Amino acid sequence: MFNINKPLFIAFLDLEKAFDNVKWTKLFKIMEDIGIDYNDRKIIHNLYINKIAVIKAEKDNNQVEAKIAKG
């Protein structure tokens, strides 16, 4: 699943209406072609398409869940 000891950087840009006309299918195909991991693409997909991302991690038998909603 996730490597807890690996740094994670996420950037959020508030560019209202900037992505209204993006061809998402093509963009995700390009991300796949250049080698972006499936799980990373899924996170991006959830952030921009589903408008919510749920990130779950487990460390020392403790589960952590974070929900990020767009808006």
N, C-alpha and C positions, 0 to 999 in steps of 0.2 A: 504494500500500500504506500505509505509515506515514510521517508527516512527522517526521523525526528531530529537527527543531528546534522542535517543538511540545511544550509541557509536558504531562506525563501524570500524572494523579493516580488512584490506585486505593486504595480503603479496604476493609479486610477486617474484618468484625465476627464475633466468635466467639459466636454466639447458638445454642448447641446446641439442636437440635430446633425452633428457631423457624420453619424453613422446610419442615418435614416435610409440612405440609398446604397449601402454596402451590399454586395452580392456575397452573402455569408457562406453559401455552399462553396463558391470558388475560393474564398479566403481560407476556409478550413481545409480544403484540398491542398492549397499551397502550403499551409502549415504542416500538413502530413508529408508532403513531398520534400520539404526541407529538413524533416527529421524531428519535428516537435512531438514529444511523447504523447500518447493517447490520453493519459490522465491529465496532462497539462492542457491539451486541447479541450477536454471535457470541462475543466474548470472555466476556461475562457468562454466556451459555449454557454455554460450555465450563467455566467455573469452577464453576457450580452443578449442571449436569446431568451432564456427562461427568466431572466431578471432576478434570479436568486441563486446563490451558491451555498451548498452545505459542505463544510470541510470537517472531516472526522479524523481523529488521530488517537492512537492508544499508546500509552507509556506506563510502564510499571503497573499494568492491569487497571489503569484509570483511563476511562474514555473521555475525550474532550470533543465537543461539537461546537462549531461556529457557523452561524447563518449570516450571510451578507445579502441584503436586499438592495436593488438599484432604486435610487430615488431620493 
